Amino acid sequence: MKKAKRILVGLKTQEHAVELTDIACRLGVDNANLLLVHIIELPDPTPLDAEVPDLDALAKKIIATAKRVASHSEMKVSSLVLRAHDAGHALLEEMRDKKVELAVIGYHHREMLAEVLLGTTAQHLSKHAPCHLVIDVPPRD
């Protein structure tokens, strides 16, 4: 795989923002476009414009952390905070709209039954991503 020019980083937590952004910076060319995306995932009955100040504040912290990491690269960095009922679908839409060549996401272990019944964003993206996909999977505790 050649180094990517358009990269999306899906950010869920502040802890993973450093690692995922670092991976993306190492896999892209100098002057690549790096899009840092955090999805505020709301339950289905919740309106997407509902006030959730704690989640908005956390999103800003996550994006700021990733931007600090990306500032050490030569990449053109932009960021986006979206609200959605399904993070996987929202990320896919961004990948398609922005013609992303590489997406970097994390995998967050859940209870096995929940993964089997509900699936995960990583599973959804691995089946439908229109680009190369790097999934960072941490070891189980």
N, C-alpha and C positions, 0 to 999 in steps of 0.2 A: 504494500500500500504506500503510495506517495504521500508526502506531507500535505495536509488539508489547508485550503484557503478560507473556507467558511465553516466555523465550528460552533456548535451549540453545547453549552454545559448546563445540564439540568441539576439545579441545586435544591436540596430538601432541608438540610441542616447546616448549621454553622460549622460543626465539626468536620463535615465532609467537604465543605466549600474549599478549604485549602488544598486537600488532596486532589479533588476532581479538577480544579482549575489548574493545578500544577501539571497534571497529566495532559490536559488539553494544550497547555502552552508548549509542552515538549513534543507534541504530535503535530503541531501546526507550523507552517512556514512563517518567516518573519513577515510582518505586515499583514498577517491573516486577519480576517474579521472574526472576533471572538464575541459570541452572544451569551451572556450569563442570564439564565432564566430561572426564576423561582415561581412556583405555582402555589397560590393559596388555595388549597383544596377544601371545598366546603361540602357538607352533606347535601344530598339531593333536595330536600325540601327547603333549604336555606337559599334565599335570593342572593345572586352573585354580587349585588350592590349593598349587602348587609354590612353594618358597621362592625368591624372586628379589629379594634385598635391594637390589641396585643399581637395579633397575627401580622398586621401591617408593620408594626415596629420590628418584629422578628424578621420579616422579609427584608427590611432595610439593612439590618445587621448582617444577614446572610450575604446579601449583594455587596455590601461594603467590604466584608472579609474577602470575598472572591476578587473584587477589584484591586485590593491591596496586593494579592498574589500576582494578578495579571499585570500590574504596573511594572513589574520587573522584566516583562517581555517586550518585544517590539510590536505586539499585536494592537490592532484597533479594537478597543473594547467598548461594547455597548451592553446595556442591561435592560431587563424587562421583568416586571412583576405582574403576573396574570392571576385572575380568579377563575376557577373552574370547578365543576363537579367531578371531573375525571382528569387527573394529571396526565395520564397517558395520551388521551385524545388531544389535549391542549398542546402537549409537546410535539405530537405528530403534525399538528396543523402548523406550528412554528417551523418545524423542519422543512415542510413542503413549501410554505410561503417564502422562507428565506433561502431556499435551495441549498440547504446545509449539506456539506460533504462528509462531516464527521460529527457524531453526537457522543458526549461523554456523560454517563449517568452513574449513580451509585445504586447499590442494592441494599435494602435494609431488611434484615431477617425479621420475620414475624413468626407467630405460632404456625406450625405445619398445617393444621386444619384450615386456618384462615387462608393460607397461600393456596391450598388445593381448591377451596370453595370459591374464593374471590379472585385469585390471581394476583399479579403485581404489576406495577407500572413497567418494571424491567421486562417481565414476560411479554406484556403487550407490545412494547417497543421492539423487542427482539423479533417478533413475528411481522411487524408492519413498518419498521423504519425504512425510509426511502434513501438511506445513506449508510455508511459504515457506522457501527455502534460499538463503543467501548463501555463495558459494564464493570465497575470496580466492586468486587464482592469481598467484604471483610470476613475474616475467620469467625466461626461461631465461638462464643465464649466457653 
